[in-house]
Amino acid sequence: MLTSVVASTTVASTTVVSTAASSMASATSVVSLTTPIGLPEYGVLAVIALIVLLSAKEILSASDKWNRALNSSLNLGIYPLLVCFVLIVFFQINLVIGP
């Protein structure tokens, strides 16, 4: 008797879980922020951030607040954004020249 109660409870909970999962799957939607070739649509923000960091580095390098720690901190943000900028330029050129 106890085995049949546990078995029916397991079957009922599995049914509830699958019903909940199917209703959640139908209710969700995916929003893509990439263009067809995989570039982020918000690449302009990366370029603006790169310009701001490069400007800050140039201005602060002339001040008395400049030190190695500040240089390293700014480089930590500049290098990844520089790679993103180069890739954005490369893909945009490829988009114009490509098929």
Stockholm file with secondary structure:
# STOCKHOLM 1.0

chainA/1-99         MLTSVVASTTVASTTVVSTAASSMASATSVVSLTTPIGLPEYGVLAVIALIVLLSAKEILSASDKWNRALNSSLNLGIYPLLVCFVLIVFFQINLVIGP
#=GR chainA/1-99 SS CHHHHHHHHHHHHHHHHHHHHHHHHHHCCCCCCBCTTSCBTTHHHHHHHHHHHHHHHHHHHTSTTCCHHHHHHHHHHHHHHHHHHHHHHHHHHHHHHCC
#=GC SS_cons        CHHHHHHHHHHHHHHHHHHHHHHHHHHCCCCCCBCTTSCBTTHHHHHHHHHHHHHHHHHHHTSTTCCHHHHHHHHHHHHHHHHHHHHHHHHHHHHHHCC
//
